[in-house]
């Protein structure tokens, strides 16, 4: 379906879905002729910006952030559809052999065999810290664990390393880093996986509500789903 020329649809999105969303938007433009004005921010920043009076036709964020905006009376959301969820994944240097991680026991053994375990200090890292406590291996990993404020530093550390190092992070950022020296081994085993879900919602205050609905619904179609899946978004 092609659209007549109109103002661009403004989209304010959480950055975690960027690798898949950018490709989905490219496909949307090709198929519909619609134009998107896209901005990324963290979920707390999205809440702050919308709460401060900024408007957007579409907001993409975790459902909890969207609910917060509605409950605070900062945004009226007229349509919401799931974009997908992002889990935690395992990576190694591009030239390194892939460790076994298909079961919890394999994952634990691979971490114990690694010379170094590297992950961030953000939400993913907080989850992993608790996970290692629950698995009873926190003390065993402590001496060989390196943590950084963000995944960019994790990428730099592991891609330039030479030993048996394992990196952990959100699947999307690992997949995006595959051409920068990392190799995506796979997601955590299902029993210990942790997901953050994301949804796209049309706002009642936006100027392009009909076009925004078309765009949000497009994100559930096969071409968009394939783009998200390729980026590590389930």
ABEGO torsion letter per residue (X at the ends): XBBBBBBBBBBBBBAAAAAAAAAAAAAAAAAAGBBBBBBBBBAAAAAAAAAAGBBBABBBBBAAAAAAAAAAGABBBABBBBAEBBBBBBBBBAABBBBBAABAAAAAAAAAABABBBBBABAAAAAAAAAAAAAGAAAAAAAABBBBABAAAAAAAAAABABBBBBBBBAAAAAAAAAAGBBBAEBBBAAABBBBBBBBBBBAABABAAAAAAAAAAAABAAAAAAAAAAGBX
